[in-house]
Amino acid sequence: METNDVFDPLAIAERWMDDGRMVALATVIETWGSAPRPVGSHLVIDGEGNFHGSVSGGCVEGAVIGEAMEVIADGEPRLLEFGVADETAWRVGLSCGGRIRVYVERVG
């Protein structure tokens, strides 16, 4: 294992799946305005709520982790959007004017 793999969310997802864990992968697929993480950023979540990586930070990640737990349970992918136009923007920490779209899927 290379040193970079220790911190790479995709490598971690692979290790978790090798360990028999159910895993979801969240990926930033689109951003507008001020967004804390670029397109292609990943967050991996296991069935116990453990996570690694980042798609935004703050409360957005809490919301994504919650949705990922449902994706793990039902196998249905989800497309999530967070932004100032959304009434939840302040609650999830996107008061800076940015918007992001995150695709969450079960892997493995």
N, C-alpha and C positions, 0 to 999 in steps of 0.2 A: 504494500500500500504506500503510495506517495504521500508526502506531507500535505499537499494541497487537498488530497482526498479526505483528510481528517475533518476538514471544514466545508467541503462541497456538499450541499444539500442532496444532490442526486446520488452521490456515493453513499451518503448516510441512509438514504431511502433504500438503496440496494442492500446495504448491510442489515437494515431492519427487516426487510423482506426475507433475506437469508435466515434471519433469526425466527421467522415464522410470524412476524407481526403484520397486521393489516395496516396499510399505509395509503394516505392521500397526498397528492401533490398539488400545491397551489402555485400558479404561475401568473405573473403580471403580463397581460397581453396587450394593454394599451394604456397610455397616460396622456393627460392634457394639463397644461399649465404647470403649476408647482406640484411635483410629486416626489416623495422621499426616495423611492426606489425605481430604477429604470426597467423598461420592458425586458422580459426574460428573467427577472429575479424570481427565486423559488423559495417556498416554505414547505417543508415536509412535516406531516403530522401522523402519529400512529394512533391506534385504536384506544390507547390509554390517555391520549391528550398530550403526550410528549411531542415537542416540536423542535425544529432546527431550521435556520435560514431566516429570511425576512422578505415580506412583500410590501410593507409600508411602515410599520412601527405603530406604537401606541395601541389605541383601542381598535383600529382597523384589523390588526392581527388577531385580537381576541374574537372579533366577529368572524374572521376567516376560519379560525380554528374551530369555532362552534359549527360553522357550515361544513367544514371538513369532517367532523365527527358524524354528521348526518350522511355525508357522501360515503364514508366508510361503511355505515350501517346499511344504506339502501342501494349503493352502487350507482346511483344516478348523479352524473356530473352536474355542476352548477356554474353559471356565469354570474359573477357578483360585480356590482358597480357601486363605487363610493365617490361622493363628491359634494360640492357646495350646493348643487341643485337638489340634492337629496335631503329630506328633512332630518336624516340621521347624521349629516356631515359633522355638525358640532360634537355630537355624542361620540363619533368614532375618530375624531381628531383631524379632520380635513378642513379646518377653518381657514387655511392659507390660500384657498382658491383652486387647489388642484383636484383632479378627478382621476380615478384609476379603475380599470376593469381587471378582474382576477378570475381565471378559469381554475376550477377545483375538480380534480378527478381522482378516482381510486386507481391505484397502480398495483401491479403484481398479480 
